[in-house]
Amino acid sequence: MARPRVDPEKGRVYEHGWQSWSPSTTYPVTATSHRPVEPVMQTMCWRPGRPGPEHGFQGEGLLAVDPGDGGPVRVYAAPDGTREVPSIRAAYADGAFAVEADGEIEETAFEGPLEAALAAWADDFAARVGTRAPRRPPTAWCSWYHYFGAVTEDDVLENLDAVGEHDLPIEVIQIDDGWQAEIGDWLTYSGRFSSLERLADRIRAAGRRPGIWVAPFLVGARSDLARAHPDWLTGDAGHNWDQDLRGLDVARAEGHLREIFGTLRSCGFDYFKLDFLYAGALGGLDAYRHGLTVIRETVGPDAYVLGCGAPILPSVGLVDAMRVSPDVDPAYEPAGGDMSRPSQRAATTTTVGRAWQHGRFWVNDPDCLIARPAVERREEWARTVERYGGLRASSDRIADLDDWGLATTRRLLSEVPDPATPFVR
């Protein structure tokens, strides 16, 4: 156990969460970090089976302490967070900060502010893992934050036309959740879509690239897959879409994954938003990394892959871009105050808290710009996207944008930051 001395008034601790939606931010050393409000969120948005302590902090593979007295920042981290991610618990007592972990961790001291220490640690971690230089991300339009799961083929085509009419700098038209028959049934369509191949052809004919959302490691209880292959299911992945969810056993279903992504690639999709990826780690991190490797091999090196709902450290080196925050939402505050849930406040907090990952691990995705008048405090969210957004995507119905929303969308999607330049506060 480490016991660094800290100033109780000025000391700060940085707690890194397990996956995209897990809060990651800095707190006073005497505080207690955020916790899920509902038990099911522990599985879906935090770390399954690893609830935090009653008091203090729990970083997943990474925790850093600034003593507040001018001394060095101490970073406690897994030696190889791609394969093993210990939970690192810490709490303040009697002028010292007690740090312990349920696995091997390394302690490293860095001079300078906390953010600089995290950036320096990330540079070393990325070098050890062997990440490649991030590629420039395409700009995108995403169907989710206006239509959610009710999106139709006509909705996609309406916005494809509107992007052209307004000459918006959008390269990818990304179809989100709602095109598939069920969660897990990725080769059959909902009643709102007739042919992905024809839709992709329409998108390409308009001079854009087709993109698609898939939750590849998630299986819903209502799906044909769950009924046909119960032996492919593993773990408890929570509850959503009014059904229980399970993880996919990649070792048994590798051929199925290759068929899904081979089919989507043959339809013309070359931008993939892979969501709810935490479900792939229910069978262990080796299985998770193998699953992402299978997908990359199938879609090819030129396809652009965005991770979401993903275990952060185990994903380094496997995706082009990563959602680094909870979902944004037209509402500013999260439901029930849970900082893993959709909201502008939660999305901003963790986007800022993970800014140091951009250009080192991947391109950071703070989530989509939503700029229509119905969005609360939309100017603040636009500033977050502008300051911290490496990947930039619009997710409004274009026809709903007023003059400010249209101008802001055009400006922010015209100013994509250089992905090879690591973020510096």
C-alpha positions in Angstrom: 0.0 0.0 0.0 1.3 3.5 -0.9 0.6 6.4 1.5 1.7 9.7 -0.2 1.3 12.8 1.9 -1.2 15.3 0.6 -2.5 18.7 1.5 -6.2 18.2 2.5 -7.1 21.7 1.2 -5.2 21.7 -2.1 -4.6 18.0 -2.9 -6.4 16.5 -5.9 -7.0 13.0 -7.2 -7.8 11.9 -10.7 -10.0 8.8 -11.0 -10.2 7.1 -14.4 -13.3 5.1 -15.1 -13.6 1.6 -16.7 -15.4 2.5 -20.0 -16.5 5.3 -22.2 -19.5 6.2 -20.1 -17.8 5.8 -16.7 -17.1 9.2 -15.1 -13.5 10.2 -15.2 -12.5 13.5 -13.6 -10.6 15.2 -10.8 -11.7 15.6 -7.2 -10.5 17.0 -3.9 -8.6 14.3 -2.0 -11.1 14.4 0.8 -14.1 13.8 -1.5 -15.9 10.6 -2.6 -16.2 10.1 -6.4 -19.4 9.6 -8.3 -21.4 6.4 -8.0 -24.2 4.8 -10.1 -27.8 5.7 -9.0 -29.4 2.4 -10.1 -27.8 -1.1 -9.6 -28.1 -2.0 -13.3 -25.9 1.0 -14.2 -22.9 -0.7 -12.4 -23.0 -3.3 -15.2 -23.8 -1.0 -18.2 -22.0 2.2 -17.4 -19.4 1.5 -14.7 -17.5 -1.8 -14.1 -19.5 -5.0 -13.8 -19.0 -6.6 -10.4 -16.6 -3.9 -9.1 -18.6 -1.3 -7.1 -16.6 1.5 -5.7 -15.9 1.9 -1.9 -18.3 3.7 0.4 -15.8 6.5 0.8 -13.0 7.7 -1.5 -12.1 6.6 -5.0 -11.7 3.7 -7.4 -9.7 4.1 -10.6 -9.9 1.3 -13.1 -6.3 0.7 -14.1 -5.3 4.4 -13.5 -5.4 6.8 -10.6 -3.2 9.9 -10.1 -2.6 12.1 -7.0 -1.5 15.7 -6.9 -0.4 16.4 -3.3 -1.2 20.1 -3.6 2.1 21.1 -2.0 4.2 21.6 -5.1 5.6 18.0 -5.0 5.4 15.6 -7.9 2.2 14.1 -9.2 2.1 10.3 -8.5 0.5 8.1 -11.1 -0.6 4.6 -10.1 -1.4 2.5 -13.1 -1.5 -1.1 -14.5 1.8 -2.1 -16.2 -0.2 -3.4 -19.2 -3.8 -2.1 -19.0 -4.6 -3.8 -22.3 -4.5 -7.2 -20.7 -5.1 -6.7 -17.0 -6.9 -3.7 -15.4 -6.7 -3.7 -11.5 -9.1 -1.6 -9.5 -7.1 1.0 -7.6 -8.8 2.2 -4.4 -7.7 5.3 -2.5 -9.0 7.4 0.4 -7.7 10.3 2.6 -7.0 9.8 6.3 -4.9 11.8 8.7 -2.9 13.8 6.2 -2.1 10.8 3.9 -3.7 9.3 0.9 -3.9 5.5 1.2 -3.7 3.7 -2.2 -4.1 0.0 -2.8 -5.1 -2.3 -5.7 -6.4 -5.7 -6.4 -3.6 -6.4 -8.9 -0.2 -5.2 -9.9 0.3 -1.5 -10.3 3.3 0.8 -10.9 3.9 4.1 -9.2 5.5 6.9 -11.3 6.3 10.5 -10.2 5.9 13.4 -12.7 6.8 17.0 -12.2 4.3 19.6 -13.3 0.5 19.8 -13.1 -1.9 16.8 -13.0 -2.9 17.1 -16.7 0.7 17.1 -17.8 1.5 14.0 -15.7 -1.4 12.1 -17.3 -0.2 13.1 -20.8 3.3 12.0 -20.0 2.1 8.7 -18.6 -0.1 8.3 -21.8 2.8 8.9 -24.1 4.7 6.1 -22.4 1.7 3.7 -22.4 1.0 4.3 -26.1 4.6 3.6 -26.9 4.5 0.3 -25.0 1.3 -0.8 -26.6 2.5 0.3 -30.0 -0.3 2.5 -31.2 -0.2 4.0 -34.7 -0.4 7.7 -35.4 -4.1 8.7 -35.4 -5.7 9.2 -38.9 -7.8 12.2 -39.8 -11.4 11.4 -38.9 -14.1 12.1 -41.4 -16.9 14.5 -40.5 -20.2 12.8 -40.1 -24.0 13.2 -39.7 -25.5 10.7 -37.2 -29.2 9.8 -36.9 -29.3 9.1 -33.2 -29.8 12.3 -31.3 -32.9 13.4 -33.2 -34.6 10.1 -34.3 -33.1 7.7 -31.7 -34.4 4.2 -32.2 -37.3 5.2 -34.4 -35.2 6.3 -37.4 -36.4 5.3 -40.9 -34.8 5.0 -44.3 -36.7 8.1 -45.4 -35.3 10.1 -42.4 -31.8 9.2 -43.6 -32.5 10.2 -47.1 -34.1 13.5 -46.1 -31.0 14.5 -44.2 -28.7 13.3 -46.9 -30.5 15.7 -49.3 -30.5 18.5 -46.7 -26.7 18.1 -46.2 -26.3 18.6 -50.0 -28.8 21.5 -50.2 -26.9 23.4 -47.4 -23.5 22.4 -48.7 -22.5 21.2 -45.2 -18.9 19.8 -44.8 -20.2 16.3 -43.9 -18.4 13.3 -45.4 -20.2 10.4 -43.7 -23.9 9.7 -43.3 -24.0 7.3 -40.3 -27.2 5.3 -39.7 -27.5 4.6 -36.0 -29.6 2.2 -33.8 -33.0 1.4 -35.4 -32.1 -0.2 -38.7 -31.7 -3.8 -37.3 -34.5 -6.2 -36.5 -33.2 -6.9 -32.9 -30.1 -6.4 -30.8 -27.9 -9.3 -32.1 -29.8 -9.8 -35.4 -27.5 -7.7 -37.5 -28.3 -9.4 -40.8 -32.0 -8.7 -40.8 -33.7 -5.3 -40.9 -36.4 -3.5 -38.9 -39.6 -2.7 -40.7 -38.4 0.8 -41.3 -35.5 -0.2 -43.6 -35.7 -2.3 -46.8 -32.1 -2.5 -48.1 -28.9 -1.3 -46.6 -27.1 -1.9 -49.9 -29.4 0.4 -51.8 -29.3 3.0 -49.1 -25.5 2.9 -49.1 -25.6 3.3 -52.9 -27.7 6.4 -52.5 -25.3 7.9 -50.0 -22.3 7.3 -52.2 -24.1 8.6 -55.3 -24.6 11.9 -53.3 -20.8 12.1 -52.8 -20.8 10.9 -49.2 -19.6 7.8 -47.4 -22.0 5.4 -45.7 -21.5 4.7 -42.0 -23.4 2.4 -39.7 -23.9 1.6 -35.9 -23.5 -1.9 -34.6 -23.4 -3.3 -31.0 -21.4 -6.4 -32.1 -20.9 -8.0 -28.7 -24.4 -7.5 -27.3 -27.3 -9.9 -27.6 -30.9 -9.1 -26.7 -33.3 -11.7 -25.2 -35.8 -11.2 -28.0 -33.3 -11.8 -30.8 -33.3 -14.8 -33.1 -29.6 -15.2 -32.2 -30.3 -15.7 -28.5 -32.9 -18.4 -29.3 -30.8 -20.2 -32.0 -27.4 -20.1 -30.2 -27.8 -19.9 -26.4 -24.4 -21.5 -26.1 -22.9 -18.3 -27.7 -24.1 -16.1 -24.8 -22.0 -15.1 -21.9 -22.4 -12.9 -18.8 -25.0 -10.4 -17.7 -24.8 -7.2 -19.9 -27.7 -5.4 -18.2 -31.1 -4.4 -19.4 -32.1 -2.0 -22.3 -34.6 -1.9 -25.2 -37.1 -3.4 -22.7 -35.2 -6.7 -22.6 -32.3 -8.5 -20.8 -29.0 -8.4 -22.5 -26.1 -10.9 -22.7 -22.6 -10.7 -24.0 -21.5 -12.6 -27.1 -18.8 -15.4 -26.7 -16.4 -14.3 -29.4 -14.5 -17.6 -29.3 -17.7 -19.5 -30.3 -19.1 -16.8 -32.6 -16.1 -15.6 -34.5 -17.5 -16.8 -37.8 -20.7 -15.0 -37.1 -18.9 -11.8 -36.5 -17.0 -12.1 -39.7 -20.2 -12.8 -41.6 -21.9 -9.7 -40.1 -19.0 -7.3 -40.9 -18.2 -8.9 -44.2 -21.8 -8.4 -45.3 -21.8 -4.7 -44.1 -18.5 -4.1 -45.8 -19.8 -5.6 -49.1 -22.8 -3.3 -48.9 -20.4 -0.4 -49.1 -20.0 0.7 -45.4 -16.6 1.8 -44.4 -17.3 3.8 -41.2 -18.3 1.7 -38.2 -19.6 3.0 -34.9 -19.1 0.0 -32.5 -21.3 0.5 -29.4 -21.9 -1.2 -26.1 -18.4 -2.8 -26.4 -18.2 -3.4 -22.7 -20.2 -6.6 -23.3 -17.3 -8.1 -25.2 -15.1 -7.9 -22.0 -17.6 -10.0 -20.0 -15.7 -13.1 -21.2 -12.3 -11.6 -20.4 -9.9 -9.0 -21.9 -8.2 -11.5 -24.2 -11.6 -12.4 -25.8 -12.5 -8.7 -26.0 -9.3 -7.7 -27.9 -9.6 -10.7 -30.1 -13.2 -9.7 -31.0 -12.1 -6.2 -32.0 -9.2 -7.7 -34.0 -11.6 -10.0 -35.9 -13.7 -7.0 -36.8 -10.8 -4.9 -38.0 -9.5 -7.8 -40.1 -12.9 -8.2 -41.7 -13.6 -4.5 -42.5 -10.0 -3.8 -43.5 -7.4 -1.3 -42.5 -8.9 1.5 -44.5 -12.3 1.5 -42.7 -12.7 4.0 -40.0 -13.6 2.4 -36.6 -15.1 4.4 -33.7 -15.5 2.6 -30.3 -18.2 3.5 -27.8 -19.2 2.1 -24.4 -15.8 0.5 -24.5 -13.3 -0.5 -21.8 -10.8 2.3 -22.3 -7.3 0.9 -21.6 -8.0 -2.5 -23.1 -9.0 -0.8 -26.4 -5.9 1.2 -27.0 -4.4 0.4 -30.3 -7.5 -1.3 -31.7 -9.8 1.6 -32.8 -9.3 4.8 -34.8 -11.5 7.0 -32.5 -13.1 6.5 -29.1 -16.0 8.0 -27.4 -14.5 9.3 -24.2 -17.7 10.3 -22.4 -21.3 9.4 -21.6 -23.9 10.3 -24.3 -24.8 13.9 -24.8 -28.5 14.8 -24.5 -30.8 17.7 -25.2 -31.1 18.0 -21.4 -28.2 19.5 -19.4 -28.5 17.5 -16.2 -28.4 13.6 -16.1 -31.4 11.6 -14.9 -31.2 11.1 -11.2 -27.9 12.8 -11.0 -26.0 9.8 -12.3 -22.9 11.1 -14.0 -22.7 8.1 -16.4 -26.1 8.9 -17.9 -26.9 10.9 -21.1 -26.6 14.7 -20.4 -24.5 17.6 -21.4 -23.1 17.9 -17.9 -21.9 14.3 -17.7 -20.6 14.4 -21.3 -18.6 17.6 -20.7 -17.1 16.5 -17.4 -15.6 13.2 -18.7 -14.7 14.7 -22.1 -12.5 17.2 -20.3 -11.3 14.5 -17.9 -10.0 12.4 -20.8 -8.8 15.2 -23.1 -5.2 14.0 -22.6 -5.9 10.8 -24.5 -6.5 12.6 -27.8 -3.6 12.2 -30.3 -2.0 9.7 -28.0 -4.3 6.7 -27.9 -6.7 7.7 -30.7 -8.9 10.5 -31.9 -11.2 11.6 -29.0 -14.9 11.7 -29.7 -16.8 13.9 -27.2 -20.1 12.9 -28.8 -22.1 14.7 -31.5 -22.8 18.3 -31.9 -26.5 19.0 -31.3 -27.3 22.6 -32.1 -31.1 22.8 -32.7 -33.1 25.4 -30.6 -34.7 22.6 -28.4 -31.3 21.8 -26.9 -30.7 23.3 -23.5 -27.5 25.4 -23.2 -26.6 24.5 -26.7 -23.9 27.3 -26.9 -22.0 25.6 -24.0 -22.1 22.2 -25.6 -20.9 23.7 -28.9 -17.9 25.2 -27.0 -17.1 21.8 -25.5 -17.1 20.2 -29.0 -15.0 23.0 -30.4 -12.4 22.8 -27.6 -12.2 19.0 -27.1 -13.7 17.4 -30.2 -11.3 15.5 -32.4 -14.0 13.6 -34.2 -16.8 15.9 -35.2 -20.4 14.8 -36.1 -23.7 16.5 -36.3 -26.8 14.8 -35.0 -29.7 17.2 -35.6 -32.4 16.9 -38.2 -31.0 19.5 -40.6 -34.4 21.0 -41.2 -34.7 21.8 -37.5 -31.6 24.0 -37.3 -32.1 27.7 -37.1 -29.5 30.2 -38.4 -27.3 29.9 -35.4 -27.5 26.1 -35.4 -26.7 25.9 -39.1 -23.8 28.3 -38.9 -22.3 26.6 -35.9 -22.6 23.2 -37.5 -21.0 24.4 -40.7 -18.2 26.1 -38.7 -17.3 23.3 -36.3 -17.4 20.6 -39.0 -15.1 22.8 -41.2 -12.4 23.0 -38.5 -11.4 19.4 -37.7 -8.2 19.5 -35.5 -5.1 17.7 -36.6 -5.4 14.2 -35.1 -1.6 13.7 -34.9 -1.2 16.6 -32.5 -1.8 15.4 -28.9 -4.1 17.5 -26.8 -2.4 20.0 -24.5 -4.5 22.0 -22.0 
